[in-house]
Structures are given as structure tokens and as C-alpha cells.
Amino acid sequence: MAPMFRTRSFPLRVIPAALALSILPATPPAMAAKPAPPLDPSAPMVAVAETTSQVWTALAVLPDGRMILDSPAWTGAPGPTLTLRDTTGTTRPFPDAAWTDPATAPEHRLVSAESLQLADDGTLWVLDSGLDAADHPVAPPKLVQIDTRSATVTRTWPIDPAVLRPGSHVAGVRVGRGHAFILDSGVPGLIVLDLDHGPQRRLMDHHPSLTAQHPIIAGGHVVRDGSGRAAIVNATEIEISPDGQWLYYQPPCGPLYRIGTDLLTDPTITSFELDDSPTLWYKTPPLGGMTVARDGTLYFDDIATGSIFRFTAGRVYQRIVVDPRLRWPATPAITAAGQLYIPTAQLDLTPRFNQGQMTVQWPLTIYRIDTAALPAPVR
């Protein structure tokens, strides 16, 4: 997912540790994770793309090597919110210029792409918040389905105003089992959209697992908003297991939770049952994003230390990279062949987290790691 950062401002001591622990969901703890020694040396990283103008927070890699790059409006960078980069490095608006043109009617325009998901059949799912860089509504939020083979929009689903709240900002999406699961980071909640039949439901309003309990640490310091206070960002990170059975999500500050998609898609499940259903899955560090491989291994971008971690389906975790070039790594993507792509975003140097100033150290780079060539983690 491409993380959206609609922030709340709190003094650093706004949520005492004891209170934060007391409001976590009363769910059984997950089986303990098992650490493996960090890879030594770190997995090699290869630079594959650079930008001197846009802040890429997520990407999708097509089978022929082309990349679809996401630059949400809130990053403060100019240019289209979605860009196609071909194998020669040439870029153009995606799916076409009309869909990123401010003169286009709102229902046929991408204002701010917040999250991407590429399916095996070439379908690209794009979540558009409809908000500009200052969080002003330009168009209603919507889910957009794009055929990447023909670069055409095949369908859109407007987000029902009934499932939104004043201050809502849709932030992340994953699609599976005929449904779209959408995070509202502005007002913590989870929206479930039935793609075939249309109904939309809002679940888990203000649930602690969706609500940031503490500030974000990046590069050794507390991330602050424009007022100088600690920026508290609700759930933006989302992923779905390869079989569609489990939804993983968290605020950027962590921790990671897991819930079964069968519960989320069952209209007979009560809100009380749902409130007790999320499982604390892993106490992650602050994340810039995550992705999942075909074997169920999760890859995490740690913005606190400039590291990449993997977390296997057997709950073994291991740091595979630590590198000073990873300044706020954002949402990664992994191909079927195990090629992991990591965009560096330096979001703490963008206006939202830098007193309104853009001081990104250009160029920003996308790196690639061949995870298929890495040894299996050994405890």
C-alpha cells in the first residue's frame, strides 16, 4: 500500500504507556515470533530507477519490467499521481493524460492515488482519496480498476458517503475474495466493499488496532507535523495473504495485526465479535510499507533504522538489509520471481512532516533485491 499521512497532533506524552496497553484489544497473543541472525553481509541492493521531481511512495512492477509509480498529492511533489516508467526510463501519466488532468471531470480523474495492488491477471487496483495536497476534497474518493495490458480504466467504485466520516481520508486497499478492504486513516475504520454486488460497510470504528497509539520514529527522531508536535498517523499499512484468508494492517508506528477476511465479509458477524477478532501478530518497528511474497513471507521497510526485514509464514523474522541509503523506504513490491523493489521516499523531508518545506535530497531511488537468491533464515 501507498501510505497516506493525514496526521493528528498530540504532545509526546499524550498517551501514557500504561493507558496505551490497557486499550489494546483483548485478543489472545499470537504465537511468539522466532528471531534469526541478520544476514551478514546484507542482501545486495541494485538501483533501478531515480527521480528528481516526484516522491514515489509505492509501485507496481509489470511482467515486462515497466513500473507504475505512485506519487500521492500530500507529498507536495508536482506531476501526475500515477506514472508509467518504461524500460528505457521514459515516463508518462498513467493510465493516460486525461485521467491525471485537473481539467477532467472528477469521476474520470485520479486526484491522489494512495494505494496500489497489482493482480496476476494484470488488473491494477488504485485507491484515490480525492484530496489535494492540503487535504481539500477535489473529487469523491473511489476505487479504480485498470487493465494494465491496455492501459484502460475498466470500472470505478465511488466510496459511499455513508461509510465515511467528517475528516475521513482513505489510505490503503487490498482486494481479495471478491471484496476490497479499505483503510480510513483520517478517522480510524475499515471499509469493506463487495465488488460484485455493491454493498459497502464500515467496520471497527476507532478500533485500537487501527488507531495510532504513539508517535513515529524515523532516522532517530520523532516525526512531527507542521505545528511541531508529534505526528500521530492511524492505520495506513495493509496487506492480504496470497490465499486471501488473512488481512494484515497497522498504523505506521506499529504494531501489526491480523484478522480473517471471512469475518470481514460475513454480514451476520456483530460489531462486538469483530472488536474481539484482530490478533496482535507482530510488534513491528515503525514501517514505511510492507508487501507479501507468494510463499506468505512478509517484507517490512523499517524507517527507524533504514532496514528491510522479512517475516516468514512460520513466524521467523530476520533483517536482510540495513543501509543508510534507505531514508524512509516506502511501500515495496515483490514480483512472482522474488524481485523486491523498494522506493526511498524521505517523507520526513516533505512538507507534511517538515514545517511546510520540501528539503528532499534528490534524487530519490528505487532499489531492487533478489530475495530468491537469499539463504533461508536459520534460527
N, C-alpha and C positions, 0 to 999 in steps of 0.2 A: 504494500500500500504505500501511496504517497502521503506522508503525514501532513495534516492541516494543523496550524497553530493559532487557534483562537484562544487567547490567554485570559486567565483571571489573575488579579493581583492580590497577593497576600504578604504580610510581613513574614519573615523567615520562621517565626515561632508560632504561626497561626494555628498549626495542627500539632499539638504535643504528641510525642511518640506513643504514649500510653493510650491516648484517645484514638489515634490512627489505628492502632492494633485492635482496639475494642470495637471498631465499626467494620472490621473485615467480615465477610460473610461467614456464617457458622457452618462451613463445609469441612468434611474430613480432609486432613492434609494429604497431599499427593505423596506417593512413594518417594523416598529420598533419592535425589539425583546422585550420580556417581562421577567424581572428577577423574579426568585423565590428564597426564602431564601435558603442558603446552608443547605444540610442535616446535622442535629446535633442530634446524633453523625454521623460521616462519615460512609458510607457504609463499612461493614467489608470486608477485603481482606484476601484471603487464598492463601498461597504459594503452587504452584502445580508442579513446576519444577525448577531446578537450573543447571547452567553450570559454570565450572571453566576454560574454554578454548575458547569458542566461544561467539561472540556478536550477539545475536538474535535480529533482527530489525523488524521482522514480523512473523506471524504464521498462520496456518490453523488448525482447530480442527475438526477431523473426527467424525462421529456419534458414533463410539465405544470408543472414548476418546483418541485415538492416536493423536499426534500432528506432523505436518510438520513444521519445523523450518527453518527460512531464515537467513543466515549469509553472506551478500554481501562481495565481495573481498575487497572493500575500507575500511572496518572496521579494517583491519590489523590483523584479527584473523586467525589462521590456521584451516585446516579442510575443509570438503565439504561445498559448498554454500547452499545445501539443506540437511536436516537431518530428518529422521523419528524417533520419540521417541514413544516407545510403552508404555503401561500402567504400566509396571514394571520399567520404567526408562531406559531401554536399547535403545541405538541409533545406527543407521546405515545410510549410504548415501542413498539419495532418488533421483530418483526412484530406482537406483541401483548404484553399484560402478563404472560401466563403464561410466555412464553419468556425473560423477564428477571426473574422472581420467584424469590428464593432458596429458596422452598418447593417449587419444581418439581423433579421428578426430573432428575438430571444429564444424562441422554441427551436431554432435551427442554428444555434450558435453555442460553442463551448467558451464559457467565460473563464472558469478556473477549474481545470482538471485536478482533482485532489487525490485520485487513486486509480490504478490501472491493474487489470488482470487479463493475461493472455491465455486463452484456452487452446487445447490441442487442435481443434478444428479451424484455427485461425481467427476465431472471434476475439475481439478486444472489448472488454468491458471498461467503461470510463465513467467515473462518478464526477459530476460537475456541480460544484456548490452554488454557482450562480452569483458569487460575491466578488467584488473587486478588491484591490489591494487594501482598502480601508474597511473592508467587511460591509460595504454598502451593497444591497441587493440590486443586481443588474438584470437577472433573469431568475425564474424559479429553479430550484435545484432539480436535477434529473439524472437518471441512469441512461447511458447511451451505449448501444450495441453497434460495433463497427466490424465489417468484414475486411480484414487486413489484406486479403488477396486482391480485392477490387478497390480498396480504399473508399468504401461507401458506407454510410450510416444505414443500417437495416431497420432499426427501431429505437424509439426512446420511451422511457417511462418517467413521466413527471412524478416527483415525490409529493404525495398527498399532503396538503397543508394540515390536515387533521392529525398527522403523526409528527408534526414539527411543533416547536415551542418558540416563543419570543427569544431571540438570541441563538437559535439553532444554527449549526454550521456542520453539514455532513462532511465526513472526513475520510472514511475508508470503506472499501467494499470488497467482498468476496462472494462469488457465485458458486452454488453447488446444489445438487438435488432439486433443481427447478426453482430455486429461490435465491434472492440477493439479500445478503446480510450487510447492513449499512450502519456504521458508527456515527452518532451525533456527538461531536466533541464540544460544541458550544454549550449544549445542555445535555449532560450525560444520559445516553439512552441508546438502544439498539432497535433499528427499524428492519423488519422482515417483509420483503416484497415477494409475493407469489408471481413469478414471471409468466405463468401460463394462464392464470385465472384473474390476476389483477389485484386482489385484496392486499392491503398494507397494514401492518400492525406495529405499534410502538411498544417495546418491552423493556423491562428492567430500568425504569426511570430512576435516575440518580443512584443506581446501584453502586456500592463501594468499589466493586471490581472495575467499573467504568470511570470512576472518579479519581483524579489525581490526589494523592494523599501527602505528597511532599514535592519540593522543587526539583528541577532537573540540574544535574551536574554535567558539565561538558568542558573538557580541557582544563580541569582543575578548578573551575569556578562555577558559582551558581548562575544559571541563565536568568536574566532579568528582562522585564518588559520595558516599554517606553517610559513608564513612570519611575523606573529604577527599583521596583520591587520584584521579588521572586516571581517568575512566570510559572503559573500552575496550568498545565495543559492536560485536559481529560483525554480519554482513550482515542487514539488515532491509529495504533498499530493493529493490524488484523491479518489473519491467515487461516486457511482451511486445509485440512488434511487431504492427501491425494484421493482417498476414497470418499471424501465429502462427509465423513461421520463426525468430525470434530472441528469446532471453531476455536481458534486461539486469538486472544486480544489482550491489549494492555494500554495504559497511558504511557507516554514516552519515559516517564520516571520509573516504570515498573510497578509491581511485578506482573508476570504473565499468568493469565487464567485460561481455562479450557472449559467448554460446555458442549454437550451433544447437540448436533443440528436437528436430531429427531425431536428433541424437546422444543426447540425454537419454532419448528414448523407444525407442531401439533396445537390446533386452536383450543383443544379441551384442557390443556395444561393451565393451571391457575397461576396468577402472578405470585402467590405465596410459594408455590412449588418451584417456579423459576428463580425466585430470590435465593433459594437454598441450593440451586443446582450448579453454579460455577465452582470449579475446583482451582485452588491456587496451584499452578502447575510448575512454576519455576521462579525463583527470586532473581530475576534478571537485573543486570545493570541498566542504566539509562540507555535507551535504544533510539537509533535513528531510523530503524526499519528492520524487517525480518522477511524471510522467504522460506519456502519448504521444497525439498527435493523429492524426486519420485519415490525414494525409499522411506520418506517420512522424516528425514533429518531436517531440523530447523537450523537456519543460519541467522545469527543476530549481529547487527552492527552496533558495537559498543561505543557511544560517543564520549564516555568519560575518559577512556584510555586510548582511543583510536585503534580498536581491536576488532577482530572478527571471531565469533565463537560458533561452534556447531553443537547441536543438542540432538542426539540420536533418538530414534523411536524407543530404544532401550533405556533412555534417560541417562546416557553418558554424555557429559559435556566436556568440551576441550577448546582452548584458544588455539586458533590456527594461524592467526596473523596479529602482530602488533607493529604499527608503522606510523611515524609522525606525519606521513602524507595523508593519513586518514583523518582529516579535520572535519568532524561531524559527517561521517558516512551516512548516507540516506538509504532509502528503501532499495535493497538489492533485488536482483532477478537471477534465476538459475535455469539453464536450459535442460532439455532431456538428456543431453550428453554430459551434464555435470559442470558446465562452464558457468561460474558465478561472476556476475557483473555488479560492481559496487560504485555508485556515483558519490563523489565527495561534494558536499553542499555548503560547508562553512556557514550554517544557518545562524550561528551566534554572531556573525558579522553582517547579517542582513538587517534591514531597517526595523523589523518587528522586535528583534532582540538586541538592538544596538543603538538605542536612543534616536531612532529615525534615520540613521546613517547607513549607507551601503559602503562597507570597507572590505568587501571580499577581496582576497588576494588571488587575482586571476593568473593563469587560467584555472578553472575547475576541471577535474579529470575523472573519467570513468576508468576503473581498473578491472582486470579480469583475473580470476583464479581458476585453475583447472582442478576442481575438487576430486575428479575421477582419478587423478594421479597421486592423491594424498594417501598415506597409510591409514588404515583403520585405527581409531583411538584404542589404546591399550591402557587399562587401569593399572 
